[in-house]
């Protein structure tokens, strides 16, 4: 167990079982975990920040050392505000590495004491993504293998309000 807080940042649009797996693993490593919803300028959001926070709070209910938060600004500003320096990100595919490498370097150039730790995805979640959830649900498909059971209906009602899941 490492002392102190770490931050798990993301868009969480919406949170998936892959995210929850990463958060649960971070909980085992650090005294406390802050899961923060940030804006990714290259993605157009689907769920509001309030909806994302509500879903995150529901899926992290069993994790008492997790705090859920949101921030409008740079990740570097947020970690300084919270007086921590450790950021955890998950890696699913080789394609993730390019993007994550660049982001970690930019962040560390802005705040040299910041460290990004990467956890390899648990193999069974390697194909799970928020965009897949949005797409499957948008066409009325079953998302129950991709998101925690407690938020399936909420996502379904929002993205496929007039239909029934197939
Ligand atoms: O879940 P995502 O979309 O991969 O998360 C990316 C996120 C939100 C962590 C990243 O876009 C981010 O840190 N956004 C806040 C703005 C910022 O600090 N950008 C990095 C410097 S260019």
Boltz pocket constraint, residues with backbone or C-beta under 6 A from the ligand:
constraints:
  - pocket:
      binder: B
      contacts: [[A, 9], [A, 10], [A, 11], [A, 12], [A, 38], [A, 39], [A, 40], [A, 41], [A, 43], [A, 73], [A, 74], [A, 75], [A, 76], [A, 103], [A, 106], [A, 107]]
      max_distance: 6.0
